[in-house]
Amino acid sequence: MNIPKSEVKIQNDRNYSSIWNLVILMLIPAFTIQAQEGISIGKEYPQYWSYDGNPTLLLGGSVEDNLFQISNLEEHLDLLKSAGGNYVRNTMSSRDSTNVWAFHFDEKKGLYDLSKWNDEYWNRFEDFLKLTSERDIIVQIEIWATFDFYRDFWNQNPFNPKNNNNYTVDRVKLPEVVSTHPTLTENPFFWSIPLQRNNIKVLQYQQAFVDKLLSYSLKYGHILYCIDNETSVTASWGRFWSDYIRKKGKEQSKKVYITEMWDPWDLAHITHRETFDHPEIYDFVEISQNNHQRGQNHWDNGLAQIERLKLLDNLRPITNIKTYGSDLGRHGGGTQNGIQSFIRSVFFGSAAVRFHRPTSGLGLSAEAQSVVNSLRQLSDKMDFFNAKPSNDLLSDRDENEAYCRSSSGKDYAIYFTNGGKVTLDLSAAKGLTQIQWLDVIENKWTNGKKIKGGDKVAISCPGTGHWIFLLNFE
C-alpha cells in the first residue's frame, strides 16, 4: 500500500511531537522538584529559612552533637519529629567512647592511614543524612570539631603525627601534645592554609576529608554548614573553607549555606563582625554564644544584632544551634534559664533554635519536647513571620518578666517567664477577640475572657511558670 509522502510527513511530525511532549512532561516534575525542594533563605522573609518554598521556623534538640554516631538514631529523630522539631546539630566529631574515626586503622601497625577511609564512619554519616532528609529535619553540620584537636582528644586524633603513618612531626610541624584550651589556638592544625603557614601536607588530608564529607552532603537539600565550633583562630581559616565549600557546591550546581561560630560570649566582640558584616562569605549568622547571657541581657544583645543587620541592609537568618541551660550541667544558669533562652530567641527573631546536648543543655528531654511542641503550635496559630519583637507595647513590666511579639493590629503574643502581670497596648487593634493561654510545659491551651481592641489592657498570667498569651484579631 502506497501512502502519500505528505501523509507520512504529517504522521512523523505527530510522532515527533508526541515524543517531545512526553519528554517535556517527564522533565517538568524534575524541574519543579529542583526548584522547590530544600532549604533556602526566604525571599519574602530573608530573616528566616524557607523549606520547599515555605517559610519555616527551625526548632530542635538532641541528645548528642555528633548525632550521626549514636546507636538509636532513627528512634531519636522520630521523637524529635513527633514533638514538632525539625532542626539538629551534627559535629563531625569522634571523641566519645563509642565513636569511630573517619580514617582506616591498620591493626598491625597500630596507626591510622589518612589516605584510606573507615567505611563505618561514612556509612553512619550517610544513613544520618538519609534519615533526616526523609523526615524533613534540617541538619547544621560543623565540619571541624574544635575540641577534637586539643588536650586529651588530640592525643587520640588520627591527624596527630604520632597516630598516623602519613607524616611525622618533623615533616608537618604538628605537635604530639597540645595541653591548652582551644582559645589559646596552640594547635597549628588550624593554620595550614596558604594564607597562613601553607602546610601543604596537612592541607592535603584536610581537603580530602572535606571532599569526602561533601560527596555525601551535596546530594541533599536540607544541609547548613558551619566551619568550626567556638573558634578563636584567624578569620582567614574560615574564609578559606567557606570559599572552598561554596565553589565545590557550585561545581555541582548546588547552592550551599555557610556560617562560622566564634567563641566570644559577647556578640558585640569584633570577631563576630566577620560573620555579621560579610554576607558574601557567610550566608547566615550563628549566635549560640549569646546563650551564655541571662535574662534581659540575652534578649537585648540578640535583638541588637538583628537590628544592626537591618541597618546594614544585609539581614539574613540568625541561628542558635546551642541553647545552654540545665540543672544537671554547669553552663547556662539551669533549666529555667535554658527554657527562657530558647523562647526568648524565638520571640526576638532567631530563624533556628536548638537545645544543647545534656548536661550543658536540655537535649531532647521531656521539658525540651514540650517547649518545642508549644512554640510550634504558637507559630502555627499566628502570623508569625510578619510579627516583630514588640516590647514597646508593654508597660508596667519588670525586667525579664515578659516579652512581646506582634503584628500590630492583628496578632499579639506575650511570653511570661514565670507568671506575672503587664499592660498591653492594643490601640492598633480593632474588634473583639478571645484570649488564649498556652501552658508551655503542659502543651495545653485554655481560653480566657474576650477582649476588645483600641485601648491599653492589663494582662494577668493565670499561674507561675512558663506561659504564652495570644490574641488573634481579624
Secondary structure, DSSP 4 states (H G I P E B T S, - for coil): ----HHHHHHHHHHHHHHHHHHHHHHHHHHHHHHHHSSEEE-SS-TTSEEETTEEE-EEEE-S-SBGGG-TTHHHHHHHHHHTT--EEEEE----STT---SEEEETTTTEEEEEEE-HHHHHHHHHHHHHHHHTT-EEEEEEE-GGGGSHHHHHH-TTSGGGBSS--HHHH---S---S-GGG---GGGG-STTTT--HHHHHHHHHHHHHHHHHHTT-SSEEEEEESSB-S-HHHHHHHHHHHHHHHHHTT----EE--B--S-TTSGGGHHHHT-TTT-SSEE-GGGGGS-HHHHHHHHHHHHHHHHHTT----EEEEEE---TTSSSSSHHHHHHHHHHHHHHHT-SEEEEPPTTTS-TT-HHHHHHHHHHHHHHHHTTGGG-EE-GGGEES--TTTEEEEEETTTEEEEEESSS-EEEEE-TT--SEEEEEEEETTTTEEEEEEEEESSSEEEEE-SSSS-EEEEEE--
